[in-house]
Each structure stands twice: as C-alpha cells, then as structure tokens.
Amino acid sequence: MESPEKARLDAFFRRITERFPAAGQATSLIITHLLPERPAFLRAMARMTTPSPPFSPSPSP
C-alpha cells in the first residue's frame, strides 16, 4: 500500500513535470543527498529522461 506522503509527493512532482516538459535532449547531474524528498524527486526525473550511456572518459594522450 502506498503511503499518503509518497502519493502526495509523486502528485506534486508529476504536476511540475507535466507543466514543464523537457524540450529536447538534456544532460544533468543530480546531487540529492540532502534532499528529504529524494525518492519522489528522482522518480519524477526518471519520468522525464531516458538513460544515457555511462560516462567514459577519453584516454589521456
């Protein structure tokens, strides 16, 4: 069973992501270790993005 708080946060972030959809491809780095609503925020971000390949640095010359 989903908690009322989780449902409230998901609804909040869903309204934000529906109102401001991604206009194109974007790259982002999200640092959320201090964000109390981290799980709900990351679920919202996941709805707006597609995974990109892992970062692979170029070999040094």
PDB file of N, H, CA, C and O in Angstrom:
ATOM      1  N   MET A   1       0.846  -1.188   0.000  1.00  0.00           N
ATOM      2  CA  MET A   1       0.000   0.000   0.000  1.00  0.00           C
ATOM      3  C   MET A   1       0.887   1.245   0.000  1.00  0.00           C
ATOM      4  O   MET A   1       1.859   1.326   0.750  1.00  0.00           O
ATOM      5  N   GLU A   2       0.545   2.195  -0.834  1.00  0.00           N
ATOM      6  H   GLU A   2      -0.245   2.129  -1.443  1.00  0.00           H
ATOM      7  CA  GLU A   2       1.322   3.428  -0.936  1.00  0.00           C
ATOM      8  C   GLU A   2       0.958   4.379   0.200  1.00  0.00           C
ATOM      9  O   GLU A   2      -0.216   4.548   0.531  1.00  0.00           O
ATOM     10  N   SER A   3       1.975   4.994   0.788  1.00  0.00           N
ATOM     11  H   SER A   3       2.928   4.857   0.518  1.00  0.00           H
ATOM     12  CA  SER A   3       1.712   5.926   1.878  1.00  0.00           C
ATOM     13  C   SER A   3       1.117   7.225   1.323  1.00  0.00           C
ATOM     14  O   SER A   3       1.396   7.597   0.183  1.00  0.00           O
ATOM     15  N   PRO A   4       0.310   7.905   2.113  1.00  0.00           N
ATOM     16  CA  PRO A   4      -0.261   9.184   1.662  1.00  0.00           C
ATOM     17  C   PRO A   4       0.826  10.208   1.326  1.00  0.00           C
ATOM     18  O   PRO A   4       0.670  10.990   0.387  1.00  0.00           O
ATOM     19  N   GLU A   5       1.919  10.208   2.082  1.00  0.00           N
ATOM     20  H   GLU A   5       2.046   9.573   2.844  1.00  0.00           H
ATOM     21  CA  GLU A   5       3.000  11.160   1.821  1.00  0.00           C
ATOM     22  C   GLU A   5       3.664  10.879   0.479  1.00  0.00           C
ATOM     23  O   GLU A   5       3.946  11.808  -0.277  1.00  0.00           O
ATOM     24  N   LYS A   6       3.914   9.617   0.178  1.00  0.00           N
ATOM     25  H   LYS A   6       3.685   8.862   0.793  1.00  0.00           H
ATOM     26  CA  LYS A   6       4.526   9.248  -1.108  1.00  0.00           C
ATOM     27  C   LYS A   6       3.599   9.647  -2.254  1.00  0.00           C
ATOM     28  O   LYS A   6       4.052  10.198  -3.258  1.00  0.00           O
ATOM     29  N   ALA A   7       2.318   9.374  -2.108  1.00  0.00           N
ATOM     30  H   ALA A   7       1.951   8.926  -1.292  1.00  0.00           H
ATOM     31  CA  ALA A   7       1.347   9.741  -3.139  1.00  0.00           C
ATOM     32  C   ALA A   7       1.286  11.259  -3.324  1.00  0.00           C
ATOM     33  O   ALA A   7       1.183  11.742  -4.452  1.00  0.00           O
ATOM     34  N   ARG A   8       1.348  12.012  -2.223  1.00  0.00           N
ATOM     35  H   ARG A   8       1.431  11.620  -1.307  1.00  0.00           H
ATOM     36  CA  ARG A   8       1.316  13.472  -2.290  1.00  0.00           C
ATOM     37  C   ARG A   8       2.539  14.019  -3.020  1.00  0.00           C
ATOM     38  O   ARG A   8       2.425  14.899  -3.873  1.00  0.00           O
ATOM     39  N   LEU A   9       3.710  13.485  -2.674  1.00  0.00           N
ATOM     40  H   LEU A   9       3.803  12.770  -1.981  1.00  0.00           H
ATOM     41  CA  LEU A   9       4.942  13.941  -3.328  1.00  0.00           C
ATOM     42  C   LEU A   9       4.966  13.566  -4.804  1.00  0.00           C
ATOM     43  O   LEU A   9       5.364  14.375  -5.643  1.00  0.00           O
ATOM     44  N   ASP A  10       4.545  12.355  -5.125  1.00  0.00           N
ATOM     45  H   ASP A  10       4.221  11.698  -4.444  1.00  0.00           H
ATOM     46  CA  ASP A  10       4.510  11.950  -6.529  1.00  0.00           C
ATOM     47  C   ASP A  10       3.552  12.828  -7.323  1.00  0.00           C
ATOM     48  O   ASP A  10       3.860  13.214  -8.450  1.00  0.00           O
ATOM     49  N   ALA A  11       2.403  13.146  -6.753  1.00  0.00           N
ATOM     50  H   ALA A  11       2.153  12.833  -5.837  1.00  0.00           H
ATOM     51  CA  ALA A  11       1.436  14.013  -7.434  1.00  0.00           C
ATOM     52  C   ALA A  11       2.022  15.415  -7.644  1.00  0.00           C
ATOM     53  O   ALA A  11       1.841  16.012  -8.705  1.00  0.00           O
ATOM     54  N   PHE A  12       2.717  15.932  -6.641  1.00  0.00           N
ATOM     55  H   PHE A  12       2.864  15.447  -5.779  1.00  0.00           H
ATOM     56  CA  PHE A  12       3.340  17.252  -6.753  1.00  0.00           C
ATOM     57  C   PHE A  12       4.362  17.276  -7.884  1.00  0.00           C
ATOM     58  O   PHE A  12       4.311  18.148  -8.752  1.00  0.00           O
ATOM     59  N   PHE A  13       5.289  16.318  -7.874  1.00  0.00           N
ATOM     60  H   PHE A  13       5.330  15.610  -7.168  1.00  0.00           H
ATOM     61  CA  PHE A  13       6.324  16.305  -8.907  1.00  0.00           C
ATOM     62  C   PHE A  13       5.736  15.976 -10.280  1.00  0.00           C
ATOM     63  O   PHE A  13       6.261  16.444 -11.291  1.00  0.00           O
ATOM     64  N   ARG A  14       4.670  15.192 -10.345  1.00  0.00           N
ATOM     65  H   ARG A  14       4.244  14.812  -9.524  1.00  0.00           H
ATOM     66  CA  ARG A  14       4.023  14.901 -11.625  1.00  0.00           C
ATOM     67  C   ARG A  14       3.440  16.185 -12.217  1.00  0.00           C
ATOM     68  O   ARG A  14       3.554  16.421 -13.420  1.00  0.00           O
ATOM     69  N   ARG A  15       2.817  17.013 -11.376  1.00  0.00           N
ATOM     70  H   ARG A  15       2.725  16.821 -10.399  1.00  0.00           H
ATOM     71  CA  ARG A  15       2.275  18.295 -11.867  1.00  0.00           C
ATOM     72  C   ARG A  15       3.399  19.185 -12.409  1.00  0.00           C
ATOM     73  O   ARG A  15       3.234  19.835 -13.441  1.00  0.00           O
ATOM     74  N   ILE A  16       4.514  19.212 -11.730  1.00  0.00           N
ATOM     75  H   ILE A  16       4.648  18.684 -10.891  1.00  0.00           H
ATOM     76  CA  ILE A  16       5.647  20.028 -12.189  1.00  0.00           C
ATOM     77  C   ILE A  16       6.175  19.523 -13.515  1.00  0.00           C
ATOM     78  O   ILE A  16       6.377  20.307 -14.442  1.00  0.00           O
ATOM     79  N   THR A  17       6.406  18.197 -13.619  1.00  0.00           N
ATOM     80  H   THR A  17       6.243  17.560 -12.866  1.00  0.00           H
ATOM     81  CA  THR A  17       6.977  17.653 -14.855  1.00  0.00           C
ATOM     82  C   THR A  17       6.005  17.739 -16.021  1.00  0.00           C
ATOM     83  O   THR A  17       6.438  17.860 -17.167  1.00  0.00           O
ATOM     84  N   GLU A  18       4.705  17.680 -15.762  1.00  0.00           N
ATOM     85  H   GLU A  18       4.354  17.582 -14.831  1.00  0.00           H
ATOM     86  CA  GLU A  18       3.730  17.848 -16.841  1.00  0.00           C
ATOM     87  C   GLU A  18       3.655  19.302 -17.292  1.00  0.00           C
ATOM     88  O   GLU A  18       3.457  19.580 -18.474  1.00  0.00           O
ATOM     89  N   ARG A  19       3.811  20.217 -16.361  1.00  0.00           N
ATOM     90  H   ARG A  19       3.972  19.991 -15.400  1.00  0.00           H
ATOM     91  CA  ARG A  19       3.739  21.642 -16.708  1.00  0.00           C
ATOM     92  C   ARG A  19       4.987  22.124 -17.438  1.00  0.00           C
ATOM     93  O   ARG A  19       4.903  23.000 -18.298  1.00  0.00           O
ATOM     94  N   PHE A  20       6.134  21.562 -17.102  1.00  0.00           N
ATOM     95  H   PHE A  20       6.202  20.850 -16.403  1.00  0.00           H
ATOM     96  CA  PHE A  20       7.403  21.977 -17.706  1.00  0.00           C
ATOM     97  C   PHE A  20       8.102  20.775 -18.330  1.00  0.00           C
ATOM     98  O   PHE A  20       9.125  20.328 -17.812  1.00  0.00           O
ATOM     99  N   PRO A  21       7.570  20.237 -19.438  1.00  0.00           N
ATOM    100  CA  PRO A  21       8.196  19.062 -20.060  1.00  0.00           C
ATOM    101  C   PRO A  21       9.555  19.417 -20.662  1.00  0.00           C
ATOM    102  O   PRO A  21       9.820  20.573 -20.993  1.00  0.00           O
ATOM    103  N   ALA A  22      10.389  18.428 -20.792  1.00  0.00           N
ATOM    104  H   ALA A  22      10.174  17.489 -20.523  1.00  0.00           H
ATOM    105  CA  ALA A  22      11.703  18.630 -21.414  1.00  0.00           C
ATOM    106  C   ALA A  22      11.497  18.993 -22.877  1.00  0.00           C
ATOM    107  O   ALA A  22      10.722  18.342 -23.578  1.00  0.00           O
ATOM    108  N   ALA A  23      12.183  20.025 -23.337  1.00  0.00           N
ATOM    109  H   ALA A  23      12.812  20.554 -22.767  1.00  0.00           H
ATOM    110  CA  ALA A  23      12.029  20.494 -24.710  1.00  0.00           C
ATOM    111  C   ALA A  23      12.955  19.768 -25.679  1.00  0.00           C
ATOM    112  O   ALA A  23      12.760  19.833 -26.893  1.00  0.00           O
ATOM    113  N   GLY A  24      13.925  19.103 -25.167  1.00  0.00           N
ATOM    114  H   GLY A  24      14.083  19.051 -24.181  1.00  0.00           H
ATOM    115  CA  GLY A  24      14.881  18.406 -26.016  1.00  0.00           C
ATOM    116  C   GLY A  24      15.784  17.553 -25.157  1.00  0.00           C
ATOM    117  O   GLY A  24      15.521  17.331 -23.975  1.00  0.00           O
ATOM    118  N   GLN A  25      16.846  17.083 -25.765  1.00  0.00           N
ATOM    119  H   GLN A  25      17.059  17.263 -26.725  1.00  0.00           H
ATOM    120  CA  GLN A  25      17.776  16.241 -25.020  1.00  0.00           C
ATOM    121  C   GLN A  25      18.565  17.092 -24.026  1.00  0.00           C
ATOM    122  O   GLN A  25      19.041  18.177 -24.359  1.00  0.00           O
ATOM    123  N   ALA A  26      18.689  16.598 -22.840  1.00  0.00           N
ATOM    124  H   ALA A  26      18.302  15.717 -22.570  1.00  0.00           H
ATOM    125  CA  ALA A  26      19.414  17.324 -21.801  1.00  0.00           C
ATOM    126  C   ALA A  26      20.317  16.353 -21.051  1.00  0.00           C
ATOM    127  O   ALA A  26      20.044  15.155 -20.973  1.00  0.00           O
ATOM    128  N   THR A  27      21.369  16.883 -20.517  1.00  0.00           N
ATOM    129  H   THR A  27      21.591  17.856 -20.581  1.00  0.00           H
ATOM    130  CA  THR A  27      22.265  16.114 -19.668  1.00  0.00           C
ATOM    131  C   THR A  27      22.232  16.771 -18.303  1.00  0.00           C
ATOM    132  O   THR A  27      22.296  17.995 -18.186  1.00  0.00           O
ATOM    133  N   SER A  28      22.133  15.952 -17.283  1.00  0.00           N
ATOM    134  H   SER A  28      22.082  14.958 -17.379  1.00  0.00           H
ATOM    135  CA  SER A  28      22.082  16.526 -15.945  1.00  0.00           C
ATOM    136  C   SER A  28      22.823  15.654 -14.954  1.00  0.00           C
ATOM    137  O   SER A  28      22.968  14.446 -15.140  1.00  0.00           O
ATOM    138  N   LEU A  29      23.278  16.285 -13.917  1.00  0.00           N
ATOM    139  H   LEU A  29      23.160  17.266 -13.766  1.00  0.00           H
ATOM    140  CA  LEU A  29      23.880  15.617 -12.775  1.00  0.00           C
ATOM    141  C   LEU A  29      23.073  16.079 -11.578  1.00  0.00           C
ATOM    142  O   LEU A  29      23.015  17.272 -11.281  1.00  0.00           O
ATOM    143  N   ILE A  30      22.456  15.140 -10.896  1.00  0.00           N
ATOM    144  H   ILE A  30      22.503  14.170 -11.138  1.00  0.00           H
ATOM    145  CA  ILE A  30      21.582  15.486  -9.779  1.00  0.00           C
ATOM    146  C   ILE A  30      22.235  15.035  -8.485  1.00  0.00           C
ATOM    147  O   ILE A  30      22.519  13.851  -8.304  1.00  0.00           O
ATOM    148  N   ILE A  31      22.469  15.971  -7.595  1.00  0.00           N
ATOM    149  H   ILE A  31      22.239  16.933  -7.742  1.00  0.00           H
ATOM    150  CA  ILE A  31      23.037  15.663  -6.284  1.00  0.00           C
ATOM    151  C   ILE A  31      21.922  15.862  -5.278  1.00  0.00           C
ATOM    152  O   ILE A  31      21.461  16.983  -5.063  1.00  0.00           O
ATOM    153  N   THR A  32      21.490  14.774  -4.665  1.00  0.00           N
ATOM    154  H   THR A  32      21.864  13.864  -4.840  1.00  0.00           H
ATOM    155  CA  THR A  32      20.292  14.825  -3.841  1.00  0.00           C
ATOM    156  C   THR A  32      20.496  14.324  -2.418  1.00  0.00           C
ATOM    157  O   THR A  32      19.518  14.066  -1.716  1.00  0.00           O
ATOM    158  N   HIS A  33      21.717  14.182  -1.983  1.00  0.00           N
ATOM    159  H   HIS A  33      22.512  14.392  -2.552  1.00  0.00           H
ATOM    160  CA  HIS A  33      21.939  13.553  -0.684  1.00  0.00           C
ATOM    161  C   HIS A  33      21.331  14.328   0.486  1.00  0.00           C
ATOM    162  O   HIS A  33      21.125  13.744   1.549  1.00  0.00           O
ATOM    163  N   LEU A  34      21.040  15.613   0.331  1.00  0.00           N
ATOM    164  H   LEU A  34      21.208  16.088  -0.533  1.00  0.00           H
ATOM    165  CA  LEU A  34      20.423  16.384   1.405  1.00  0.00           C
ATOM    166  C   LEU A  34      18.937  16.649   1.171  1.00  0.00           C
ATOM    167  O   LEU A  34      18.295  17.323   1.977  1.00  0.00           O
ATOM    168  N   LEU A  35      18.397  16.138   0.099  1.00  0.00           N
ATOM    169  H   LEU A  35      18.919  15.590  -0.556  1.00  0.00           H
ATOM    170  CA  LEU A  35      17.004  16.384  -0.242  1.00  0.00           C
ATOM    171  C   LEU A  35      16.103  15.366   0.463  1.00  0.00           C
ATOM    172  O   LEU A  35      16.164  14.175   0.159  1.00  0.00           O
ATOM    173  N   PRO A  36      15.268  15.824   1.399  1.00  0.00           N
ATOM    174  CA  PRO A  36      14.412  14.885   2.131  1.00  0.00           C
ATOM    175  C   PRO A  36      13.449  14.129   1.215  1.00  0.00           C
ATOM    176  O   PRO A  36      13.122  12.973   1.485  1.00  0.00           O
ATOM    177  N   GLU A  37      12.994  14.766   0.142  1.00  0.00           N
ATOM    178  H   GLU A  37      13.260  15.705  -0.077  1.00  0.00           H
ATOM    179  CA  GLU A  37      12.055  14.136  -0.787  1.00  0.00           C
ATOM    180  C   GLU A  37      12.781  13.442  -1.928  1.00  0.00           C
ATOM    181  O   GLU A  37      12.229  13.304  -3.019  1.00  0.00           O
ATOM    182  N   ARG A  38      14.003  13.008  -1.691  1.00  0.00           N
ATOM    183  H   ARG A  38      14.451  13.120  -0.805  1.00  0.00           H
ATOM    184  CA  ARG A  38      14.848  12.439  -2.737  1.00  0.00           C
ATOM    185  C   ARG A  38      14.172  11.342  -3.565  1.00  0.00           C
ATOM    186  O   ARG A  38      14.196  11.431  -4.792  1.00  0.00           O
ATOM    187  N   PRO A  39      13.574  10.320  -2.963  1.00  0.00           N
ATOM    188  CA  PRO A  39      12.981   9.267  -3.794  1.00  0.00           C
ATOM    189  C   PRO A  39      11.900   9.782  -4.743  1.00  0.00           C
ATOM    190  O   PRO A  39      11.871   9.391  -5.909  1.00  0.00           O
ATOM    191  N   ALA A  40      11.024  10.640  -4.269  1.00  0.00           N
ATOM    192  H   ALA A  40      11.048  10.958  -3.322  1.00  0.00           H
ATOM    193  CA  ALA A  40       9.967  11.174  -5.126  1.00  0.00           C
ATOM    194  C   ALA A  40      10.548  12.063  -6.219  1.00  0.00           C
ATOM    195  O   ALA A  40      10.093  12.018  -7.362  1.00  0.00           O
ATOM    196  N   PHE A  41      11.539  12.861  -5.880  1.00  0.00           N
ATOM    197  H   PHE A  41      11.909  12.897  -4.952  1.00  0.00           H
ATOM    198  CA  PHE A  41      12.177  13.736  -6.862  1.00  0.00           C
ATOM    199  C   PHE A  41      12.841  12.911  -7.962  1.00  0.00           C
ATOM    200  O   PHE A  41      12.707  13.227  -9.144  1.00  0.00           O
ATOM    201  N   LEU A  42      13.549  11.864  -7.578  1.00  0.00           N
ATOM    202  H   LEU A  42      13.657  11.608  -6.618  1.00  0.00           H
ATOM    203  CA  LEU A  42      14.219  11.028  -8.577  1.00  0.00           C
ATOM    204  C   LEU A  42      13.220  10.271  -9.443  1.00  0.00           C
ATOM    205  O   LEU A  42      13.482  10.063 -10.628  1.00  0.00           O
ATOM    206  N   ARG A  43      12.088   9.855  -8.889  1.00  0.00           N
ATOM    207  H   ARG A  43      11.876  10.024  -7.927  1.00  0.00           H
ATOM    208  CA  ARG A  43      11.059   9.215  -9.715  1.00  0.00           C
ATOM    209  C   ARG A  43      10.543  10.202 -10.762  1.00  0.00           C
ATOM    210  O   ARG A  43      10.327   9.828 -11.915  1.00  0.00           O
ATOM    211  N   ALA A  44      10.344  11.456 -10.366  1.00  0.00           N
ATOM    212  H   ALA A  44      10.519  11.760  -9.429  1.00  0.00           H
ATOM    213  CA  ALA A  44       9.890  12.472 -11.313  1.00  0.00           C
ATOM    214  C   ALA A  44      10.932  12.709 -12.398  1.00  0.00           C
ATOM    215  O   ALA A  44      10.586  12.819 -13.574  1.00  0.00           O
ATOM    216  N   MET A  45      12.180  12.786 -12.022  1.00  0.00           N
ATOM    217  H   MET A  45      12.461  12.697 -11.067  1.00  0.00           H
ATOM    218  CA  MET A  45      13.246  12.972 -13.006  1.00  0.00           C
ATOM    219  C   MET A  45      13.307  11.790 -13.968  1.00  0.00           C
ATOM    220  O   MET A  45      13.522  11.973 -15.166  1.00  0.00           O
ATOM    221  N   ALA A  46      13.123  10.601 -13.456  1.00  0.00           N
ATOM    222  H   ALA A  46      12.948  10.452 -12.483  1.00  0.00           H
ATOM    223  CA  ALA A  46      13.168   9.412 -14.300  1.00  0.00           C
ATOM    224  C   ALA A  46      12.039   9.426 -15.329  1.00  0.00           C
ATOM    225  O   ALA A  46      12.223   8.944 -16.447  1.00  0.00           O
ATOM    226  N   ARG A  47      10.879   9.970 -14.972  1.00  0.00           N
ATOM    227  H   ARG A  47      10.731  10.362 -14.064  1.00  0.00           H
ATOM    228  CA  ARG A  47       9.776  10.050 -15.927  1.00  0.00           C
ATOM    229  C   ARG A  47      10.107  10.987 -17.085  1.00  0.00           C
ATOM    230  O   ARG A  47       9.564  10.833 -18.179  1.00  0.00           O
ATOM    231  N   MET A  48      10.978  11.941 -16.861  1.00  0.00           N
ATOM    232  H   MET A  48      11.420  12.067 -15.973  1.00  0.00           H
ATOM    233  CA  MET A  48      11.289  12.939 -17.887  1.00  0.00           C
ATOM    234  C   MET A  48      12.515  12.595 -18.717  1.00  0.00           C
ATOM    235  O   MET A  48      12.781  13.264 -19.715  1.00  0.00           O
ATOM    236  N   THR A  49      13.259  11.584 -18.337  1.00  0.00           N
ATOM    237  H   THR A  49      13.042  11.041 -17.525  1.00  0.00           H
ATOM    238  CA  THR A  49      14.525  11.327 -19.002  1.00  0.00           C
ATOM    239  C   THR A  49      14.602   9.898 -19.525  1.00  0.00           C
ATOM    240  O   THR A  49      13.832   9.020 -19.136  1.00  0.00           O
ATOM    241  N   THR A  50      15.538   9.707 -20.398  1.00  0.00           N
ATOM    242  H   THR A  50      16.164  10.420 -20.714  1.00  0.00           H
ATOM    243  CA  THR A  50      15.895   8.362 -20.827  1.00  0.00           C
ATOM    244  C   THR A  50      17.342   8.159 -20.417  1.00  0.00           C
ATOM    245  O   THR A  50      18.120   9.112 -20.407  1.00  0.00           O
ATOM    246  N   PRO A  51      17.705   6.964 -20.088  1.00  0.00           N
ATOM    247  CA  PRO A  51      19.087   6.736 -19.647  1.00  0.00           C
ATOM    248  C   PRO A  51      20.076   7.035 -20.766  1.00  0.00           C
ATOM    249  O   PRO A  51      19.806   6.766 -21.936  1.00  0.00           O
ATOM    250  N   SER A  52      21.193   7.580 -20.403  1.00  0.00           N
ATOM    251  H   SER A  52      21.412   7.799 -19.452  1.00  0.00           H
ATOM    252  CA  SER A  52      22.269   7.793 -21.363  1.00  0.00           C
ATOM    253  C   SER A  52      23.373   6.795 -21.056  1.00  0.00           C
ATOM    254  O   SER A  52      23.433   6.255 -19.951  1.00  0.00           O
ATOM    255  N   PRO A  53      24.234   6.550 -22.009  1.00  0.00           N
ATOM    256  CA  PRO A  53      25.317   5.600 -21.743  1.00  0.00           C
ATOM    257  C   PRO A  53      26.192   6.105 -20.598  1.00  0.00           C
ATOM    258  O   PRO A  53      26.300   7.314 -20.391  1.00  0.00           O
ATOM    259  N   PRO A  54      26.808   5.208 -19.867  1.00  0.00           N
ATOM    260  CA  PRO A  54      27.695   5.633 -18.773  1.00  0.00           C
ATOM    261  C   PRO A  54      28.825   6.498 -19.310  1.00  0.00           C
ATOM    262  O   PRO A  54      29.277   6.329 -20.442  1.00  0.00           O
ATOM    263  N   PHE A  55      29.265   7.418 -18.481  1.00  0.00           N
ATOM    264  H   PHE A  55      28.897   7.556 -17.562  1.00  0.00           H
ATOM    265  CA  PHE A  55      30.363   8.296 -18.863  1.00  0.00           C
ATOM    266  C   PHE A  55      31.632   7.485 -19.052  1.00  0.00           C
ATOM    267  O   PHE A  55      31.980   6.646 -18.222  1.00  0.00           O
ATOM    268  N   SER A  56      32.302   7.741 -20.132  1.00  0.00           N
ATOM    269  H   SER A  56      32.019   8.423 -20.807  1.00  0.00           H
ATOM    270  CA  SER A  56      33.557   7.053 -20.411  1.00  0.00           C
ATOM    271  C   SER A  56      34.576   8.106 -20.805  1.00  0.00           C
ATOM    272  O   SER A  56      34.531   8.620 -21.923  1.00  0.00           O
ATOM    273  N   PRO A  57      35.502   8.437 -19.899  1.00  0.00           N
ATOM    274  CA  PRO A  57      36.472   9.481 -20.225  1.00  0.00           C
ATOM    275  C   PRO A  57      37.385   9.054 -21.366  1.00  0.00           C
ATOM    276  O   PRO A  57      37.694   7.876 -21.539  1.00  0.00           O
ATOM    277  N   SER A  58      37.802  10.042 -22.129  1.00  0.00           N
ATOM    278  H   SER A  58      37.551  10.999 -21.988  1.00  0.00           H
ATOM    279  CA  SER A  58      38.739   9.761 -23.228  1.00  0.00           C
ATOM    280  C   SER A  58      40.084   9.395 -22.641  1.00  0.00           C
ATOM    281  O   SER A  58      40.478   9.937 -21.608  1.00  0.00           O
ATOM    282  N   PRO A  59      40.797   8.479 -23.286  1.00  0.00           N
ATOM    283  CA  PRO A  59      42.135   8.145 -22.787  1.00  0.00           C
ATOM    284  C   PRO A  59      43.048   9.358 -22.834  1.00  0.00           C
ATOM    285  O   PRO A  59      42.947  10.185 -23.740  1.00  0.00           O
ATOM    286  N   SER A  60      43.920   9.462 -21.879  1.00  0.00           N
ATOM    287  H   SER A  60      44.002   8.790 -21.142  1.00  0.00           H
ATOM    288  CA  SER A  60      44.884  10.579 -21.862  1.00  0.00           C
ATOM    289  C   SER A  60      45.930  10.362 -22.935  1.00  0.00           C
ATOM    290  O   SER A  60      46.351   9.232 -23.185  1.00  0.00           O
ATOM    291  N   PRO A  61      46.358  11.468 -23.583  1.00  0.00           N
ATOM    292  CA  PRO A  61      47.393  11.331 -24.631  1.00  0.00           C
ATOM    293  C   PRO A  61      48.743  10.975 -24.067  1.00  0.00           C
ATOM    294  O   PRO A  61      49.706  10.827 -24.819  1.00  0.00           O
TER     295      PRO A  61
END
